[in-house]
Amino acid sequence: MTKFAVDELRYDERGLVPVVVQDAATREVLTVAYMNASSLRRTLDEGETWFWSRSRAELWHKGETSGHTQRVLSVAVDCDRDALVVLVEPRGAACHTGARSCFQHEIEGAQLFREAEGRVRMGEPRALGATLAGLYALIESRRREMPEGSYTTYLFEQGLDKILKKVGEEAAETIIAAKNDDVKAFAGEVSDLFYHLLVLMAERGVRPEEVEAELARREGKGVTK
């Protein structure tokens, strides 16, 4: 991998480059901001994100007043050297509104997810971990915004007991499907179970990366071998 120095980037006429900030665990886009050479150097030196405020014309340290800092895990530059992707470990909300991500709204007609009978289907095949992380992020947004007509909203409105009941029902249906030879039907029931488990996790405040960390811990101890 080619490495570039801070001064080798192609800054615009204002001395800035756009920066896409992503959650390192889920790859969720948290915000898009700008850096100049000074803020990038501080980011690299201190291990937390620093940006250039175009409205205030000054450097700003993300989380300086709110405490919602972002620990930097990696910084990548694109092939043209005029844009950055920063992977972070967020410590709180990324958006000034208090939302986890600044990207909480959709353009009408460009919806990327479709809910039907409790199952959320993703558009393109991806690794299972990335798909579940994306689905969890969608479920969390439904929990915050509670849009009318959403099955996910209905589950959260009904509360923990309803969610637990659905998890039990889906587990039973998965077991029944596993006894048959219809692989497609079995995969569908597993998908429904995954979805309802993620709803339960969101209800109880458990994130996918916490489960991933626990599985990694068990693997390290040989528990999963």
Secondary structure, DSSP 4 states (H G I P E B T S, - for coil): -----GGGS---TTS-EEEEEEETTT--EEEEEEE-HHHHHHHHHHSB-EEEETTTTEEEETTTTT---EEEEEEEE-TTSS-EEEEEEE-S-SSTTS-S-S-----TT----EEETTEEE-SS---HHHHHHHHHHHHHHHHHH--TT-HHHHHHHH-HHHHHHHHHHHHHHHHHHHTSS-HHHHHHHHHHHHHHHHHHHHHHT--HHHHHHHHHHHHHTTTT-
